[in-house]
Amino acid sequence: MKLTIDPAAIQWFRKEMDIKQGDAVRFFARMGGCSTVQSGFSLGIAKEQPKEIGVSTEEDGITFFIEKEDVWYLDNSELTVTYNAERDEIEFR
């Protein structure tokens, strides 16, 4: 499993969620929504410190992570977070 955050997505997090160096961003599985990975689930986002990291990456002084309890969502694949300028939002691939 691998977690990749596009540089433009990092700027989106800084702007939209007031994320700064030293902060952490959690991606977590939640019921409902659309997903190409797990039917009936989608990813949520929260600014919080990790408890038990399952997979993570540090980019520009920010820790992006998924807790161990939510790694099942990735189904042993790679999660890439990108920025869609046309929609002004992040996307998960």
Secondary structure as UniProt FT lines:
FT   STRAND          2..5
FT   HELIX           7..17
FT   TURN            21..22
FT   STRAND          24..31
FT   TURN            39..40
FT   STRAND          41..47
FT   STRAND          53..59
FT   TURN            60..61
FT   STRAND          62..67
FT   HELIX           68..74
FT   TURN            75..76
FT   STRAND          78..84
FT   TURN            85..88
FT   STRAND          89..92
//
